[in-house]
Amino acid sequence: MKATDDLRAEHEGILRMLDILRAIGARIGAGKSVPVAQLEDIIDFLKVFADKCHHGKEEDILFPALEAAGVPREGGPIGVMLHEHTLGRGHIRDMGAALETLPGAGQAGYAVFSAAALAYADLLTQHIAKENTVLFPMAERLLGVATLTDMHEPFERIEAERIGPGRHEAFHRSLDDLAREYLAG
């Protein structure tokens, strides 16, 4: 499997979580609460799966390969992607900080969480679209199938080191559970 195929597949899971975040934001906007444990699970998914694992693969393996192929780090798509990764981490921190105020802050705390979650969802949706339609096709042209296929083993190593055995599957089970609750019907 090419590295870009792996990253696109991970994007599908991340986009599903972003849809869940939007549904939770709508629920909060309607004055309803959401179990804090679910919000903690979502933040864990975003921190570990989306950031440490997925963004780690990009930052530690794909982006350096693109730089070696002549794509500049600054002033081009790599710099934009790195900046957006940093912005996303800030939104995740804001969601975590809002959770720390619950339940004492009540609906106001949920509203702070929701604002950060929706900002993150908007940012990452646009970010993923840019990667899927601009950055990954560029990588496929510049690096070729063999180089992108050779990234599979380092990608697997990152996944094993950063999320550990069985966590990937656990994240997908959690994603399925949340989707059934928030995206059904």
C-alpha positions as CSV (number, residue, x, y, z in Angstrom):
1,M,0.0,0.0,0.0
2,K,1.3,3.5,-0.9
3,A,1.7,5.9,2.0
4,T,-0.8,8.3,0.4
5,D,-3.4,5.5,0.3
6,D,-2.8,4.8,4.0
7,L,-3.1,8.5,4.8
8,R,-6.3,8.9,2.7
9,A,-7.9,5.9,4.5
10,E,-7.0,7.5,7.9
11,H,-8.6,10.7,6.6
12,E,-11.9,8.9,6.3
13,G,-11.9,8.0,10.0
14,I,-10.9,11.5,11.0
15,L,-13.6,13.0,8.8
16,R,-16.2,10.7,10.4
17,M,-15.0,12.0,13.8
18,L,-15.4,15.6,12.5
19,D,-19.0,14.8,11.6
20,I,-19.5,13.5,15.1
21,L,-18.0,16.7,16.5
22,R,-20.4,18.8,14.4
23,A,-23.4,16.7,15.6
24,I,-22.3,17.1,19.2
25,G,-21.9,20.9,18.6
26,A,-25.5,21.0,17.3
27,R,-26.7,19.0,20.4
28,I,-24.8,21.4,22.7
29,G,-26.2,24.4,20.7
30,A,-29.7,23.0,21.4
31,G,-29.0,23.2,25.1
32,K,-28.4,19.5,25.6
33,S,-25.4,18.0,27.4
34,V,-23.1,15.3,26.2
35,P,-21.4,12.7,28.5
36,V,-18.0,14.0,29.5
37,A,-16.6,10.5,29.1
38,Q,-17.5,10.6,25.4
39,L,-15.9,14.0,25.0
40,E,-12.8,12.7,26.7
41,D,-12.7,9.7,24.2
42,I,-13.1,12.1,21.3
43,I,-10.1,14.2,22.5
44,D,-8.1,11.1,23.0
45,F,-8.8,10.0,19.4
46,L,-7.9,13.5,18.1
47,K,-4.7,13.7,20.2
48,V,-3.5,10.1,19.7
49,F,-4.9,8.9,16.4
50,A,-5.2,12.1,14.3
51,D,-2.3,14.0,15.7
52,K,0.4,11.7,17.1
53,C,-0.1,8.9,14.6
54,H,-1.6,10.4,11.4
55,H,0.1,13.8,11.5
56,G,3.3,12.1,12.9
57,K,3.4,9.9,9.7
58,E,3.2,13.1,7.6
59,E,5.6,15.2,9.6
60,D,8.2,12.5,10.2
61,I,8.2,10.6,7.0
62,L,6.2,12.1,4.1
63,F,7.1,15.7,4.5
64,P,10.8,15.1,4.8
65,A,10.7,12.9,1.7
66,L,8.9,15.7,-0.2
67,E,11.6,18.2,1.0
68,A,14.3,15.8,-0.2
69,A,12.5,15.8,-3.6
70,G,12.7,19.6,-3.8
71,V,9.5,20.8,-2.2
72,P,10.4,23.7,0.1
73,R,9.3,23.5,3.7
74,E,8.6,27.2,4.0
75,G,6.3,29.1,1.6
76,G,4.7,26.1,0.1
77,P,2.2,23.3,0.8
78,I,4.4,21.6,3.5
79,G,4.6,24.9,5.5
80,V,0.8,25.3,5.2
81,M,0.1,21.8,6.4
82,L,2.5,22.1,9.4
83,H,0.9,25.5,10.3
84,E,-2.5,23.9,10.2
85,H,-1.3,20.9,12.3
86,T,-0.2,23.5,14.9
87,L,-3.6,25.3,14.8
88,G,-5.4,22.0,15.2
89,R,-3.3,21.2,18.3
90,G,-4.4,24.5,19.8
91,H,-8.1,23.7,19.2
92,I,-7.6,20.3,20.8
93,R,-6.0,22.0,23.8
94,D,-9.0,24.4,24.0
95,M,-11.4,21.5,24.0
96,G,-9.4,19.8,26.8
97,A,-9.4,23.0,28.8
98,A,-13.1,23.4,28.4
99,L,-13.6,19.8,29.6
100,E,-11.7,20.5,32.8
101,T,-14.3,23.1,33.7
102,L,-17.2,20.6,33.4
103,P,-19.5,20.0,35.1
104,G,-19.0,23.2,37.2
105,A,-19.3,25.5,34.3
106,G,-22.5,23.9,33.1
107,Q,-23.8,24.9,29.6
108,A,-21.2,27.7,29.3
109,G,-18.4,25.0,29.6
110,Y,-20.1,22.9,26.9
111,A,-20.4,26.0,24.7
112,V,-16.7,26.7,25.0
113,F,-16.0,23.0,24.1
114,S,-18.4,23.2,21.2
115,A,-16.8,26.4,19.8
116,A,-13.3,24.8,19.8
117,A,-14.6,21.5,18.4
118,L,-16.4,23.2,15.5
119,A,-13.3,25.4,14.8
120,Y,-11.2,22.2,14.7
121,A,-13.8,20.4,12.5
122,D,-13.8,23.3,10.0
123,L,-10.0,23.5,10.0
124,L,-9.4,19.8,9.6
125,T,-12.0,19.4,6.9
126,Q,-10.3,22.0,4.7
127,H,-6.9,20.7,5.6
128,I,-7.8,17.1,4.6
129,A,-9.3,18.4,1.3
130,K,-6.0,20.2,0.5
131,E,-4.0,17.1,1.3
132,N,-6.2,14.8,-0.7
133,T,-6.4,17.0,-3.8
134,V,-3.1,18.9,-3.8
135,L,-0.4,17.5,-1.5
136,F,-0.9,13.7,-2.0
137,P,-1.1,13.9,-5.8
138,M,2.0,16.0,-5.7
139,A,3.7,13.3,-3.6
140,E,2.6,10.6,-6.0
141,R,4.1,12.5,-8.9
142,L,7.4,13.5,-7.2
143,L,8.1,10.4,-5.1
144,G,6.6,7.6,-7.2
145,V,5.0,4.3,-6.2
146,A,8.1,2.5,-5.0
147,T,9.1,5.3,-2.6
148,L,5.5,5.7,-1.3
149,T,5.2,1.9,-0.9
150,D,8.5,1.8,1.0
151,M,7.0,4.1,3.6
152,H,4.6,1.4,4.7
153,E,7.1,-0.1,7.2
154,P,8.0,3.2,8.8
155,F,4.3,4.1,9.0
156,E,3.6,0.9,10.8
157,R,6.5,1.6,13.2
158,I,5.1,5.0,14.0
159,E,1.6,3.5,14.6
160,A,3.1,0.8,16.9
161,E,5.2,3.3,18.9
162,R,2.7,6.1,19.2
163,I,-0.6,4.4,19.7
164,G,0.4,0.9,20.7
165,P,-1.0,-2.5,19.8
166,G,-4.8,-2.8,19.5
167,R,-5.4,0.9,20.0
168,H,-6.1,1.5,16.3
169,E,-8.9,-1.1,16.4
170,A,-10.2,0.3,19.7
171,F,-10.3,3.8,18.2
172,H,-12.4,2.5,15.3
173,R,-14.8,0.7,17.7
174,S,-15.2,3.9,19.6
175,L,-15.7,5.8,16.4
176,D,-18.4,3.3,15.4
177,D,-20.2,3.6,18.8
178,L,-20.1,7.4,18.6
179,A,-21.4,7.4,15.0
180,R,-24.3,5.2,16.0
181,E,-25.3,7.6,18.7
182,Y,-24.7,10.9,16.9
183,L,-24.9,10.3,13.2
184,A,-27.8,7.8,13.1
185,G,-30.9,8.8,11.3
